[in-house]
Amino acid sequence: MKETNVKPATGKLGVLVVGLGAVSSTFITGVLMTRKGLSKPVGSMTQYDKIRVGRGAEKKYLPYNEIVPIADLNDIVFGAWDVYPQNAYESAINCEVLKEKDINPVKDELVKIVPMKAAFDKNYASRLDGDNVKTVKDRWDMTEQIREDIRNFKKETGVERVVVLWAASTEVYVPVNEKVHNTLADLEAAMKADDKENIAPSMCYAYAALAEGAPFIMGAPNTTVDIPAMWELSEKTGMPISGKDFKTGQTLVKSGFAPIIGTRCLGLNGWFSTNILGNRDGLVLDEPANFRTKEVSKLSTLESILVPEEQPDLYGANCGGEGNDHNGYYHKVRINYYPPRNDNKEGWDNIDIFGWMGYPMQIKINFLCRDSILAAPLCLDLVLLSDLAARDGRYGIQRFLSFFLKSPMHDYTKDEVPVNHLFQQYVMLKNAIREMGGYPADETID
Ligand SMILES: NC(=O)c1ccc[n+]([C@@H]2O[C@H](COP(=O)([O-])OP(=O)(O)OC[C@H]3O[C@@H](n4cnc5c(N)ncnc54)[C@H](O)[C@@H]3O)[C@@H](O)[C@H]2O)c1
């Protein structure tokens, strides 16, 4: 490895997950199994991808950990919070994502991961009724209690650094309120005034993490760190933040497939996406207020790849059909709770495109995926790369992590647009790794 300015990954890395459900238990079990040499971390960029550095005779393709100091899987120590008291072993068994044969070899380690009491408010996820919940005076006290949990975890485990990852349920939609969410002072005042409407529990976790010097990752579509007040806090404490919403199944396909239409200058009349899934995530998302948060996130993907204003003939006002109240093509996303499928989500996409002289064609995509199997490697990569970014002194929104996220954060107050195009995101990811490793950035796709 070349000399870099990134601090080395010495000591242990604490990974505190909010929510010990299907995604988290699959992620944790997979890391523990991999450590024992009993499984492979398939889908993880930090464990498999190779990036070209140098050109001509100097050209080499190196794995990430030969370019930058990434924490070793053996150095990770897990902890969690959840509304339900089940430990990571019970959760992995109950979620039925993995077979028992893939869980039992690490049972001893999993049973020791017992969730701390959750900072929870039923109004944010009404379908959950666990009782492993903190008693709090107000939102400020909620935040203080989470901070104490983080400090205790550090003391008890001796970890040198901590990353906090939200893999808990999607909260109800919290619109950005300029009076509360624009400055850190206003956000803190609202927490102290116990403003339950504008301060979601997830904001308390994020505040606590950043204040305790831990990067924070938002794996659900929640508003949480997507507000200027949190950007201010992350700058103040010098910590990276990223979000929102793991880009796993349908949106991964969408952000990889839409560029085919865009780069060949084909037109789009409409894109109808529907899903069935039957895990607890599906149950929570069956509630309209929680689905709204997801819908906003899922819809945003196409808008920055196929832009109506830039190509009005192909994606503009007349493309979406009669009675269409959209500005351009018609884009609809649905999620239906369907228990028989559990974690095995099925997504259908019907894409109505048009070609030469406006002649219509259709594309159908049917993805029979496994939600948590797709999300687990993203958890690992987001955790390791956020820890890396912190050691490089990077703070605020980490745009290079957009690759992993459905609705990537960006500074909307400065009219910055999100990058949703999968291959542009990949270039951003590779360049950040190159830069941290002391190599020049590069636009070549290889
Ligand atoms: N799996 C995917 O493909 C995917 C993709 C994108 C986003 N996500 C998001 O990841 C999150 C986790 O998904 P999952 O399938 O593991 O869901 P899950 O329902 O199995 O697990 C979520 C857990 O979070 C807990 N929880 C809820 N509120 C909490 C709080 N305030 N504090 C602590 N714990 C809390 C719940 O009790 C539950 O055990 C969801 O928000 C989901 O929308 C998943």
The ligand as a Gaussian input file, in Angstrom:
#p B3LYP/6-31G(d) Opt

LIG

0 1
 N      -33.759000      -5.496000       3.000000
 C      -33.755000      -4.584000       2.081000
 O      -33.614000      -4.885000       0.912000
 C      -33.890000      -3.150000       2.442000
 C      -33.638000      -2.184000       1.462000
 C      -33.738000      -0.856000       1.785000
 C      -34.061000      -0.484000       3.076000
 N      -34.334000      -1.427000       4.010000
 C      -34.717000      -0.964000       5.336000
 O      -33.946000      -1.573000       6.331000
 C      -34.714000      -1.574000       7.513000
 C      -34.614000      -2.957000       8.157000
 O      -35.255000      -3.927000       7.356000
 P      -35.575000      -5.359000       7.965000
 O      -36.086000      -6.202000       6.869000
 O      -34.432000      -5.828000       8.778000
 O      -36.784000      -5.002000       8.956000
 P      -37.215000      -5.764000      10.283000
 O      -38.602000      -5.315000      10.552000
 O      -36.929000      -7.226000      10.190000
 O      -36.211000      -5.178000      11.382000
 C      -36.307000      -3.881000      11.865000
 C      -36.142000      -3.932000      13.359000
 O      -36.079000      -2.589000      13.832000
 C      -36.667000      -2.561000      15.107000
 N      -36.957000      -1.170000      15.418000
 C      -37.937000      -0.370000      14.934000
 N      -37.857000       0.870000      15.454000
 C      -36.778000       0.859000      16.273000
 C      -36.174000       1.847000      17.081000
 N      -36.664000       3.084000      17.154000
 N      -35.079000       1.497000      17.786000
 C      -34.571000       0.240000      17.738000
 N      -35.117000      -0.725000      16.986000
 C      -36.196000      -0.415000      16.264000
 C      -37.870000      -3.458000      14.964000
 O      -38.315000      -3.919000      16.215000
 C      -37.313000      -4.584000      14.094000
 O      -36.836000      -5.663000      14.846000
 C      -36.143000      -1.176000       7.138000
 O      -36.339000       0.182000       7.436000
 C      -36.138000      -1.351000       5.663000
 O      -37.083000      -0.503000       5.010000
 C      -34.238000      -2.756000       3.730000

